[in-house]
Amino acid sequence: MVGLVDAALRTGDAALMDRAEQGWDFIERVMMDRAGGEWFWRVDAAGRPDPSMPKATSWKEPYHQVRACLQLIERARRLRGVEQA
């Protein structure tokens, strides 16, 4: 998603931003475990989580997901014209 948002910001291509928003919508609708917290590592075509995969690992959660969310927050602020503190 960060790559799609970056590309949209650099090129002005609204279709790229639409794709990023579709990705986030999928994460919110299918990947988030609202009952137990965290995002599922993988889901099947029907949206069922893969029970063989852990939701969090030392690499996935504290690095990739947090970094991606922080990067997206930064870009959203730029889009809105809000300076970082």
N, C-alpha and C positions, 0 to 999 in steps of 0.2 A: 504494500500500500504506500509506503513512503516513496518508493521509486515512481509509482504512478502519480502521486501528488507532486513530486519534484518535476517530473516531465510536464505535467499540466501547468505548473507555475512558470517553467522556462519557455514553453511553447505557446501558452495561451489556448491549448486544445481542450475544450470543455469535455470532449468525449473521454479523455484520460481521467479527468476528475470524476466523471460519472462512473467509470470503471472502479476507481478507488472507493467511491461511495457504495457501489454494489458489493465490493469485497467486505467493507465494514458492516453493511447490512447482513451479509451472510454470517459473519462472526457473531453479531448480536442475536440473530434468529436461531442459529444452529450450533455454533461452537461454544457459546458461553454456557457454563453450568451455573444456572441461577440458584439452584438449591445448595450446591456444595462449593461454589466459588471456583474461580479459575476458568481457563478455556480448555476444552477437550483437545487432545493432541491431534486426533483424527476422527472423522465420522464417515460412515458409508453413504452411498447415494441417497438413502432414505433419511439421513440425518441422525442415525443411531451412533453413539460413541463406540469406539473400539476399546473394549475393556482390557485388552492386552497392553495398551499403551498408558504410561503414567501421564497424569495431567501436568505435572511439574517435574522438571529436572533441574539440576544445578546450572545447566547451560540455557535451557529454553526460557524459563520464567524470569530469573533475575537479570538476564542479559537481553535476549532478543525481544521478548514481549514488552518489557519495561522501556527499553531503548526505543522501540518502534512507537510506542504511545507518546513518549516524551518528544520525539521528533515530529510526530503529527500535531501535538499541541503547539509546538513552536511554529510550524507552518500555518496552522489555523490562526494564530495570533498575527502573523505577517499578513495573511489574507484580510483580516479584519482591521489591520493598521494599528494593532496594539503593540507597544514596545515591551520587551521583556524587562522585568525588574532586576 
